[in-house]
Amino acid sequence: MSPELILASSSVYRRDLLTRLQIPFSCISPDVDETPLANELPQQTALRLAQVKAKKIAETNPQALIIGCDQVATLDDLQLGKPLNHANATHQLRMMRGREVIFHSALCLYNAVTHHMQAQVVPYVVKFRMLTDAQIENYLLKEQPYHCAGSAKSEGLGIAIIEKMTGDDPNALIGLPLIELVNMLQNEGVAVI
């Protein structure tokens, strides 16, 4: 019998992605500080937070397999977090228009019984359209993506502000790289198919 699988996330988008694998799981929201550490690279921030989230849930679920995730977006060397409000989202989208943003989606699978942790960052590159201020305003008023890294939801209306996407797993952009997760689950003896 497989151990209980827990997604350490409150994201409905990650939950919906994991549902596609048709394996039973539950969701528990980890309450962790997502502030980047000084001199921490974006990939390191995402990976550290994915691991911290999984271990946090393991504290109260010592028999489970726990999926931790985090995503950090970068424009050049600038880390773009969740905007949290309209003004910040407007600023982010104005900076990103006509440019490429890398979304670093970190994934970890932590076996709370054996303390075995698998972790990987799966990048995904998004080129944004050359948006007018009016298009940015219209998009933000309709979608309100204030809790999304980079102020855009590709799984929603955000697809209309994107010119091109490149990467190995389109699910990584939404925040849960399923291709890598299937590999990790197989390493833990969990057969998806």
C-alpha positions, 0 to 999 in steps of 0.5 A, a space after each residue: 500500500 502506498 503512503 498518503 500523498 499530500 500536496 503542500 499547497 493552497 493553490 487551486 491550480 496546483 491541485 487541479 494539475 495533480 488531479 490529472 494524474 488520477 491518484 488520491 491525495 490531499 492538500 494542506 497549506 504550509 504556512 512558511 515565510 517566502 522571503 528570499 534570503 540575502 544573495 540567494 539566486 531565484 532558483 535557490 529561493 524556489 528550491 529552498 521554499 519547495 523543500 521547506 514547505 514539504 518538511 513543514 507538512 511532514 512535521 504533522 504527517 510523519 507517514 506521508 509522501 509530500 509534494 512541495 512546490 514554489 515558483 519564482 519569476 525572473 526578468 534579467 536578474 530581477 526576481 519578480 514575486 507575487 505582486 499582491 496588489 494592482 499597482 505592483 502588478 501594473 508595474 511588473 507587467 509594464 517591465 515585462 512587456 515585449 520581454 522574456 521572463 523565466 519562471 523557475 518552478 521548484 518541485 520536491 517530493 519528500 518521504 517523511 518516513 525515510 527522509 528521502 528528498 528528491 528536488 528539481 527546478 524546472 524552468 519555463 520561459 515566457 515572452 510577453 506581448 508588447 502590451 499597451 498600458 490600456 491592455 495591461 489595465 484591462 487584463 488586470 481588471 478582468 483577471 486580478 492575478 495578484 497572487 501569481 508570480 509575474 502577475 499573469 495566469 497562463 491557465 486563464 486570460 493571461 494566455 492573451 498577454 503571452 507571445 511565446 512559451 518555451 520549456 520541457 513541461 508546460 505544467 511547470 508554468 502553472 507551478 507543478 511540473 508533472 513530468 518530473 513529479 511522475 519520475 519522482 513518484 516512480 522512484 518512491 514506488 508510486 505507479 501513476 499508470 
